[in-house]
Amino acid sequence: MPAPRVRDHAPVLTAAVTTEQHVFDLRRRAKTVAQAVGLDNRDQVRLATALSELGRDLLRPAPMTVTFDVQREPAALKASLRWRDDRAPAEESLTAVTRLLPQTRYQAGGDRSATSSNGSRGGRIDIVCLIPELAARLDLDQVRTLLETDAPASAIDDLQAQTRDLIASLEEAHNQRDELERLNEELTETNAGVMALYAELTVEHKDVVARFSEEHERALTLQRAFLPAGLPESPGVELAVRYLPAATTAEIGGDFYEAVDTPHGLLLAVGDVVGHSLQAAVVMGQLRLALRAYAAQGHPPHVLLEHLDHLLRLHQPGWTTTLCIALVEPGNARLHIANAGHLPPLLLPPNGPPHYLHEHGPLLGVGLPHPPAVSHPIEPGTRLLMVTDGLIETRRSNLDVRLELLSATAAGGPHEPEALCGTLLETFAEEPDDDIIVFAARLHPPLP
């Protein structure tokens, strides 16, 4: 008995997209349809990612429909987005989607049949993915039934699905399977630790005083689990870091740091999620792992900030974060700084006065554009110092005065990063009211 043929003008699915939950559902259903018609895992992820990116970019309260259909000649799965108002995709989003799926076509103005009452012609985007010839003759009614009974996923389920897709894409793009598997295991273990600790901390304790110290240690253990296990070894670069928790509270904060080799050099970063709570630590862990994953893709520093800003607004709305990124070029002769509202990094040349690098952009989480990174030449032996505000901010002193004191202390301190970090903690960190991170680097040309 021959396989049933797909019916003319019978789309597999037509869905309206007006809310973020609709975007989540669209991503999940795109993968289901793509899998059913024979696309491999790589193209499933690409189609789901492209529709998710366009869905977020074009999301408006006004209706937009997405239709999936199967073409016979050539055999292909076609996804079409249509709308009637004056919205248009951002150039960055359209470029990213076209790079993933070259057979993407945007038509401004749409069809005459889509003209709205206010005279707008609307628009449409068509994405075509070639499929095996036999897939065009599948019984797609079964796929329709599967989609109709598919239960909506939660935002957490969709975030986990996107994380898995991101890991698969990074494996394909950078052949870093071992590192990505370690990141995935770290994220899984961290999530399990968060849930276990949250369950314990929500239980009412009768003897608060007796358990304060124990709870504090558990909170610190959780926070340290979100921080890197070690620092990379990079030719010509000496690194040292110190993390000191606040001494006056059992609540954990969102201070974090990162150091990772990227296709464009060594990336160093220090950030601080605004607030002190278990949720602040969870947000910090998500941002650090996302920064590490995005950095492996080779994005420039200001694009990393834009991606993290979008991720924070999408999955943790209402939270803000400061973050300073320093990218050291291979050869260690040039430095690029992109700063999202964080304290300025301090540059200490071997033959000149110290000076702060005051390039600045907005906080992460507020949806404002980030300027490109600013480049600085580096002399051999230059030291770079990045800190969080817990080191120098106090209720009784002026911030500018404390920054000048930090500069003078660092300039007169040891040249070795390890010893410099120790000196700064001894000078500034007596009974801190906030978490402290001190991150120091000394840069030399690599040996031939």
DOBAVO-771298 format. One record per residue (C-alpha): residue number from 1; residue in three letters; x, y, z. Coordinates in Angstrom, 3 decimals, always signed. Layout:
NUM ala X Y Z;
...
//
This chain:
1 met +0.000 +0.000 +0.000;
2 pro +1.610 +3.334 -0.983;
3 ala +2.333 +5.924 +1.664;
4 pro -0.275 +8.712 +1.839;
5 arg +0.691 +11.960 +0.174;
6 val +0.601 +15.324 +1.846;
7 arg -2.541 +17.259 +1.017;
8 asp -2.447 +20.446 -1.034;
9 his -2.750 +23.638 +0.974;
10 ala -2.784 +21.736 +4.276;
11 pro -0.109 +23.231 +6.531;
12 val +1.312 +21.082 +9.290;
13 leu +0.815 +23.840 +11.838;
14 thr -0.321 +27.469 +12.026;
15 ala +0.373 +29.287 +15.295;
16 ala -0.106 +32.844 +16.555;
17 val +2.848 +34.518 +18.299;
18 thr +1.972 +37.427 +20.608;
19 thr +3.656 +36.531 +23.943;
20 glu +7.018 +35.233 +25.167;
21 gln +5.337 +31.911 +26.050;
22 his +4.287 +31.624 +22.399;
23 val +7.948 +32.054 +21.433;
24 phe +8.926 +29.235 +23.819;
25 asp +6.191 +27.017 +22.329;
26 leu +7.267 +27.934 +18.783;
27 arg +10.841 +26.798 +19.436;
28 arg +9.695 +23.467 +20.862;
29 arg +7.197 +22.795 +18.066;
30 ala +9.725 +23.753 +15.381;
31 lys +12.036 +21.020 +16.653;
32 thr +9.150 +18.511 +16.704;
33 val +8.156 +19.245 +13.095;
34 ala +11.771 +19.312 +11.900;
35 gln +12.477 +15.956 +13.504;
36 ala +9.310 +14.423 +12.037;
37 val +10.209 +15.392 +8.456;
38 gly +13.740 +14.008 +8.684;
39 leu +15.981 +17.009 +9.415;
40 asp +19.125 +16.005 +11.305;
41 asn +19.785 +17.260 +14.822;
42 arg +21.995 +20.115 +13.620;
43 asp +19.314 +21.524 +11.297;
44 gln +16.610 +20.970 +13.940;
45 val +18.588 +23.196 +16.325;
46 arg +19.268 +25.775 +13.605;
47 leu +15.598 +26.088 +12.622;
48 ala +14.429 +26.266 +16.253;
49 thr +17.090 +28.867 +17.078;
50 ala +16.252 +30.984 +14.011;
51 leu +12.511 +31.047 +14.773;
52 ser +13.175 +31.782 +18.434;
53 glu +15.443 +34.720 +17.525;
54 leu +12.939 +36.166 +15.032;
55 gly +10.023 +35.541 +17.396;
56 arg +11.666 +37.555 +20.173;
57 asp +12.782 +40.288 +17.791;
58 leu +9.355 +40.718 +16.166;
59 leu +7.280 +40.092 +19.301;
60 arg +4.405 +42.592 +19.578;
61 pro +0.917 +42.455 +21.108;
62 ala -0.392 +42.667 +17.537;
63 pro -0.872 +39.246 +15.892;
64 met +1.882 +37.467 +13.980;
65 thr +1.345 +33.970 +12.551;
66 val +3.893 +31.236 +11.884;
67 thr +2.994 +28.481 +9.429;
68 phe +4.867 +25.212 +8.816;
69 asp +4.274 +23.493 +5.502;
70 val +5.888 +20.689 +3.468;
71 gln +6.758 +21.288 -0.201;
72 arg +7.061 +18.466 -2.737;
73 glu +9.353 +19.988 -5.380;
74 pro +11.946 +20.425 -4.155;
75 ala +11.219 +18.441 -0.970;
76 ala +11.473 +20.995 +1.816;
77 leu +10.027 +22.188 +5.105;
78 lys +8.916 +25.812 +4.843;
79 ala +8.348 +28.054 +7.876;
80 ser +6.619 +31.391 +7.150;
81 leu +6.211 +34.323 +9.544;
82 arg +3.541 +36.887 +8.573;
83 trp +2.318 +40.109 +10.176;
84 arg +0.203 +43.114 +9.183;
85 asp +1.673 +46.062 +11.060;
86 asp +4.842 +48.122 +10.439;
87 arg +7.228 +45.971 +12.477;
88 ala +10.474 +44.909 +10.790;
89 pro +13.238 +42.526 +11.867;
90 ala +16.426 +44.034 +13.264;
91 glu +19.335 +43.837 +10.846;
92 glu +21.413 +41.949 +13.426;
93 ser +18.699 +39.300 +13.923;
94 leu +18.093 +38.849 +10.196;
95 thr +21.843 +38.545 +9.537;
96 ala +22.237 +35.947 +12.294;
97 val +19.300 +33.881 +11.003;
98 thr +20.482 +34.061 +7.376;
99 arg +23.921 +32.908 +8.493;
100 leu +22.318 +29.866 +10.140;
101 leu +19.857 +29.157 +7.299;
102 pro +20.886 +30.781 +3.984;
103 gln +17.498 +30.048 +2.353;
104 thr +15.833 +32.776 +4.414;
105 arg +13.928 +35.513 +2.589;
106 tyr +12.472 +38.697 +4.104;
107 gln +9.778 +40.571 +2.180;
108 ala +8.985 +44.043 +3.476;
109 gly +5.391 +45.083 +2.786;
110 gly +4.076 +41.510 +2.589;
111 asp +1.111 +40.594 +0.379;
112 arg -1.745 +42.888 -0.596;
113 ser -4.078 +40.464 +1.175;
114 ala -2.269 +41.274 +4.407;
115 thr -2.947 +45.012 +4.248;
116 ser -4.307 +46.276 +7.604;
117 ser -7.004 +48.848 +8.216;
118 asn -4.418 +51.608 +8.765;
119 gly -2.845 +51.028 +5.351;
120 ser +0.186 +49.056 +6.513;
121 arg +1.225 +46.293 +4.132;
122 gly +2.793 +44.144 +6.872;
123 gly +5.674 +41.783 +6.092;
124 arg +6.769 +38.167 +5.924;
125 ile +9.828 +35.988 +6.348;
126 asp +10.142 +32.578 +4.680;
127 ile +12.665 +29.969 +5.844;
128 val +13.178 +26.892 +3.665;
129 cys +14.974 +23.736 +4.869;
130 leu +15.568 +20.938 +2.349;
131 ile +14.403 +17.496 +3.533;
132 pro +14.777 +13.931 +2.215;
133 glu +12.521 +13.198 -0.766;
134 leu +10.641 +10.447 +1.078;
135 ala +9.861 +12.802 +3.985;
136 ala +7.586 +14.866 +1.739;
137 arg +5.291 +11.814 +1.455;
138 leu +4.958 +11.075 +5.176;
139 asp +1.577 +10.960 +6.906;
140 leu +1.693 +14.461 +8.347;
141 asp -1.693 +14.035 +10.036;
142 gln +0.178 +12.126 +12.723;
143 val +2.473 +15.104 +13.217;
144 arg -0.537 +17.432 +13.471;
145 thr -2.110 +15.189 +16.091;
146 leu +1.153 +15.085 +18.035;
147 leu +1.410 +18.884 +17.998;
148 glu -2.216 +19.339 +19.095;
149 thr -1.683 +17.119 +22.155;
150 asp +1.744 +18.530 +22.986;
151 ala +1.638 +20.068 +26.482;
152 pro +3.071 +23.604 +26.795;
153 ala +6.525 +23.723 +28.337;
154 ser +7.486 +25.957 +31.245;
155 ala +10.057 +28.743 +30.910;
156 ile +12.564 +26.594 +32.841;
157 asp +12.004 +23.662 +30.432;
158 asp +12.563 +25.970 +27.478;
159 leu +15.704 +27.451 +29.050;
160 gln +17.099 +23.958 +29.578;
161 ala +16.197 +23.030 +25.990;
162 gln +17.961 +26.130 +24.684;
163 thr +20.987 +25.294 +26.833;
164 arg +21.165 +21.838 +25.254;
165 asp +20.839 +23.384 +21.788;
166 leu +23.594 +25.865 +22.574;
167 ile +25.892 +23.061 +23.700;
168 ala +25.245 +21.113 +20.488;
169 ser +25.930 +24.213 +18.362;
170 leu +29.172 +24.964 +20.161;
171 glu +30.367 +21.391 +19.664;
172 glu +29.796 +21.749 +15.926;
173 ala +31.342 +25.221 +15.650;
174 his +34.443 +24.904 +17.817;
175 asn +35.077 +21.166 +18.295;
176 gln +35.374 +21.684 +22.063;
177 arg +33.432 +18.618 +23.136;
178 asp +35.327 +17.989 +26.372;
179 glu +34.992 +21.562 +27.636;
180 leu +31.306 +21.780 +26.732;
181 glu +30.503 +18.476 +28.409;
182 arg +32.238 +19.732 +31.555;
183 leu +30.184 +22.939 +31.450;
184 asn +26.990 +20.939 +31.050;
185 glu +27.878 +18.710 +34.006;
186 glu +28.757 +21.778 +36.071;
187 leu +25.407 +23.404 +35.260;
188 thr +23.526 +20.203 +36.115;
189 glu +25.352 +19.773 +39.423;
190 thr +24.853 +23.452 +40.258;
191 asn +21.105 +23.259 +39.612;
192 ala +20.863 +20.154 +41.809;
193 gly +22.788 +21.940 +44.554;
194 val +20.533 +24.996 +44.312;
195 met +17.387 +22.918 +44.665;
196 ala +18.778 +20.930 +47.579;
197 leu +19.980 +24.008 +49.431;
198 tyr +16.744 +25.898 +48.744;
199 ala +14.747 +23.023 +50.238;
200 glu +16.904 +23.127 +53.358;
201 leu +16.875 +26.900 +53.763;
202 thr +13.070 +27.122 +53.457;
203 val +12.554 +24.884 +56.480;
204 glu +11.896 +26.945 +59.612;
205 his +14.731 +26.569 +62.111;
206 lys +13.795 +26.781 +65.774;
207 asp +17.288 +27.574 +66.949;
208 val +18.363 +30.382 +64.602;
209 val +21.467 +31.405 +66.579;
210 ala +22.817 +27.864 +66.817;
211 arg +22.383 +27.252 +63.087;
212 phe +23.587 +30.651 +61.798;
213 ser +27.183 +29.587 +61.331;
214 glu +26.183 +26.297 +59.651;
215 glu +23.827 +28.064 +57.221;
216 his +26.504 +30.629 +56.428;
217 glu +28.997 +27.911 +55.516;
218 arg +26.451 +26.156 +53.325;
219 ala +25.622 +29.391 +51.527;
220 leu +29.297 +30.079 +50.901;
221 thr +29.808 +26.544 +49.632;
222 leu +26.991 +27.065 +47.142;
223 gln +28.363 +30.413 +46.012;
224 arg +31.853 +28.992 +45.487;
225 ala +30.326 +26.197 +43.399;
226 phe +29.246 +28.855 +40.887;
227 leu +32.795 +30.289 +40.580;
228 pro +35.547 +28.865 +38.310;
229 ala +37.455 +25.870 +39.662;
230 gly +40.786 +27.344 +38.502;
231 leu +42.501 +29.851 +36.221;
232 pro +43.806 +29.034 +32.731;
233 glu +47.504 +29.039 +31.890;
234 ser +48.214 +31.462 +29.063;
235 pro +51.702 +32.177 +27.629;
236 gly +53.166 +35.359 +29.093;
237 val +50.252 +35.943 +31.485;
238 glu +50.382 +35.644 +35.292;
239 leu +46.966 +35.546 +36.981;
240 ala +45.828 +35.662 +40.599;
241 val +42.405 +36.063 +42.182;
242 arg +41.029 +36.429 +45.705;
243 tyr +37.411 +35.980 +46.743;
244 leu +36.388 +37.087 +50.249;
245 pro +32.746 +36.785 +51.405;
246 ala +31.060 +39.421 +53.533;
247 ala +31.659 +38.866 +57.244;
248 thr +28.375 +40.307 +58.556;
249 thr +25.630 +38.321 +56.830;
250 ala +24.598 +34.772 +55.989;
251 glu +23.091 +35.940 +52.702;
252 ile +25.153 +35.241 +49.609;
253 gly +25.895 +37.779 +46.928;
254 gly +26.403 +37.806 +43.191;
255 asp +30.101 +38.720 +42.797;
256 phe +31.809 +36.602 +40.137;
257 tyr +34.852 +36.431 +37.889;
258 glu +35.885 +34.499 +34.788;
259 ala +39.066 +33.766 +32.827;
260 val +38.804 +31.773 +29.606;
261 asp +40.776 +31.337 +26.383;
262 thr +38.764 +32.414 +23.312;
263 pro +39.456 +32.412 +19.550;
264 his +40.533 +36.072 +19.875;
265 gly +42.658 +35.912 +23.027;
266 leu +42.407 +35.579 +26.798;
267 leu +39.157 +36.957 +28.234;
268 leu +39.137 +38.243 +31.824;
269 ala +35.934 +39.430 +33.507;
270 val +34.667 +40.603 +36.886;
271 gly +30.983 +41.251 +37.626;
272 asp +28.445 +41.771 +40.387;
273 val +24.737 +40.892 +40.363;
274 val +22.915 +43.639 +42.261;
275 gly +21.487 +42.188 +45.477;
276 his +22.216 +39.594 +48.187;
277 ser +20.114 +36.431 +48.200;
278 leu +20.006 +32.860 +46.999;
279 gln +18.406 +34.072 +43.769;
280 ala +21.252 +36.569 +43.231;
281 ala +23.706 +33.668 +43.373;
282 val +21.587 +31.646 +40.938;
283 val +21.500 +34.579 +38.487;
284 met +25.261 +34.959 +38.894;
285 gly +25.837 +31.281 +38.078;
286 gln +23.669 +31.463 +34.962;
287 leu +25.439 +34.593 +33.703;
288 arg +28.932 +33.200 +34.292;
289 leu +28.214 +29.954 +32.457;
290 ala +26.511 +31.870 +29.625;
291 leu +29.509 +34.251 +29.396;
292 arg +31.863 +31.270 +29.115;
293 ala +29.728 +29.639 +26.420;
294 tyr +29.258 +32.849 +24.384;
295 ala +33.004 +33.634 +24.686;
296 ala +33.838 +30.227 +23.155;
297 gln +31.905 +31.353 +20.058;
298 gly +34.422 +34.179 +19.514;
299 his +32.107 +37.181 +19.957;
300 pro +33.794 +40.580 +20.585;
301 pro +33.415 +41.956 +24.148;
302 his +30.550 +44.390 +23.486;
303 val +28.550 +41.655 +21.689;
304 leu +29.051 +39.406 +24.725;
305 leu +27.494 +42.159 +26.856;
306 glu +24.547 +42.477 +24.451;
307 his +23.897 +38.714 +24.508;
308 leu +24.070 +38.612 +28.319;
309 asp +21.776 +41.652 +28.581;
310 his +19.205 +39.907 +26.343;
311 leu +19.501 +36.657 +28.324;
312 leu +19.076 +38.475 +31.655;
313 arg +16.003 +40.430 +30.521;
314 leu +14.428 +37.327 +28.999;
315 his +14.950 +34.823 +31.825;
316 gln +15.578 +36.966 +34.921;
317 pro +13.547 +40.171 +34.383;
318 gly +14.029 +42.838 +37.042;
319 trp +17.632 +41.832 +37.844;
320 thr +20.615 +43.998 +36.924;
321 thr +24.317 +43.251 +36.822;
322 thr +27.586 +45.133 +36.417;
323 leu +30.276 +43.444 +34.334;
324 cys +33.703 +44.506 +33.068;
325 ile +35.343 +42.466 +30.287;
326 ala +39.035 +42.710 +29.333;
327 leu +40.201 +40.827 +26.226;
328 val +43.983 +40.350 +25.928;
329 glu +45.025 +39.842 +22.295;
330 pro +47.399 +36.971 +21.434;
331 gly +50.919 +38.305 +21.943;
332 asn +49.782 +40.301 +24.998;
333 ala +50.487 +43.650 +23.337;
334 arg +46.945 +45.042 +23.230;
335 leu +43.935 +45.077 +25.523;
336 his +40.222 +45.631 +24.727;
337 ile +37.868 +46.901 +27.461;
338 ala +34.050 +46.728 +27.469;
339 asn +32.437 +47.827 +30.727;
340 ala +28.760 +47.505 +31.687;
341 gly +28.435 +49.787 +34.702;
342 his +31.271 +48.208 +36.730;
343 leu +34.153 +49.920 +38.549;
344 pro +36.856 +50.899 +36.025;
345 pro +39.838 +48.523 +35.725;
346 leu +43.242 +49.866 +36.783;
347 leu +46.202 +49.667 +34.397;
348 leu +49.685 +49.784 +35.975;
349 pro +52.416 +50.203 +33.322;
350 pro +55.998 +49.337 +34.384;
351 asn +57.344 +52.752 +33.353;
352 gly +54.524 +55.174 +34.001;
353 pro +51.822 +56.268 +36.423;
354 pro +48.787 +54.035 +37.023;
355 his +45.539 +55.071 +35.399;
356 tyr +41.944 +53.867 +35.301;
357 leu +40.314 +52.849 +32.022;
358 his +37.053 +54.790 +32.209;
359 glu +35.250 +53.387 +29.136;
360 his +31.710 +52.798 +30.298;
361 gly +28.363 +51.409 +29.169;
362 pro +24.989 +50.712 +30.813;
363 leu +24.203 +47.992 +33.341;
364 leu +23.145 +44.591 +32.047;
365 gly +19.417 +44.003 +32.326;
366 val +18.152 +47.454 +31.272;
367 gly +18.031 +46.874 +27.500;
368 leu +20.302 +49.742 +26.410;
369 pro +22.901 +49.432 +23.599;
370 his +26.537 +48.778 +24.502;
371 pro +29.360 +50.693 +22.792;
372 pro +32.192 +48.757 +21.114;
373 ala +35.210 +47.848 +23.224;
374 val +38.073 +50.375 +23.448;
375 ser +41.593 +49.205 +22.591;
376 his +44.716 +50.030 +24.662;
377 pro +48.374 +49.176 +23.919;
378 ile +50.225 +47.222 +26.616;
379 glu +53.891 +47.534 +27.593;
380 pro +55.719 +44.365 +28.658;
381 gly +55.281 +43.890 +32.396;
382 thr +52.012 +45.866 +32.602;
383 arg +49.669 +44.875 +35.440;
384 leu +45.868 +44.889 +35.199;
385 leu +43.686 +45.088 +38.313;
386 met +39.915 +44.441 +38.401;
387 val +37.888 +44.509 +41.654;
388 thr +34.309 +44.500 +42.926;
389 asp +32.954 +47.418 +44.946;
390 gly +33.123 +45.528 +48.256;
391 leu +36.881 +46.186 +48.348;
392 ile +36.698 +49.983 +48.427;
393 glu +33.115 +51.191 +48.994;
394 thr +32.196 +52.117 +52.562;
395 arg +29.429 +54.202 +54.105;
396 arg +31.884 +56.674 +55.574;
397 ser +34.120 +57.547 +52.594;
398 asn +33.980 +59.115 +49.149;
399 leu +34.303 +56.630 +46.265;
400 asp +36.728 +58.828 +44.278;
401 val +38.999 +59.110 +47.311;
402 arg +38.963 +55.333 +47.774;
403 leu +39.759 +54.799 +44.080;
404 glu +42.772 +57.100 +44.388;
405 leu +43.911 +55.196 +47.478;
406 leu +43.532 +51.879 +45.646;
407 ser +45.597 +53.211 +42.726;
408 ala +48.381 +54.435 +45.005;
409 thr +48.431 +51.215 +47.025;
410 ala +48.572 +49.026 +43.928;
411 ala +51.296 +51.161 +42.327;
412 gly +53.469 +50.830 +45.433;
413 gly +52.621 +47.183 +46.037;
414 pro +54.274 +43.967 +44.849;
415 his +54.555 +43.323 +41.123;
416 glu +53.628 +39.612 +41.432;
417 pro +49.830 +39.223 +41.091;
418 glu +49.534 +36.787 +44.023;
419 ala +51.376 +39.086 +46.404;
420 leu +49.506 +42.156 +45.084;
421 cys +46.122 +40.539 +45.814;
422 gly +47.247 +39.721 +49.348;
423 thr +48.457 +43.260 +49.975;
424 leu +45.193 +44.815 +48.793;
425 leu +43.091 +42.536 +51.003;
426 glu +45.257 +43.335 +54.017;
427 thr +44.911 +47.075 +53.344;
428 phe +41.215 +47.354 +52.512;
429 ala +39.323 +44.233 +53.607;
430 glu +38.811 +44.371 +57.362;
431 glu +35.386 +42.949 +58.307;
432 pro +33.874 +43.635 +54.857;
433 asp +30.172 +44.501 +54.571;
434 asp +30.043 +43.097 +51.032;
435 asp +31.655 +40.292 +49.046;
436 ile +35.069 +41.113 +47.563;
437 ile +36.838 +39.941 +44.415;
438 val +40.375 +41.080 +43.547;
439 phe +41.604 +39.898 +40.126;
440 ala +45.158 +40.770 +39.050;
441 ala +47.155 +39.998 +35.904;
442 arg +50.710 +40.711 +34.774;
443 leu +51.322 +40.636 +31.007;
444 his +54.565 +39.848 +29.166;
445 pro +55.194 +38.910 +25.529;
446 pro +55.007 +35.106 +25.203;
447 leu +58.277 +33.252 +24.892;
448 pro +59.095 +32.249 +21.302;
//
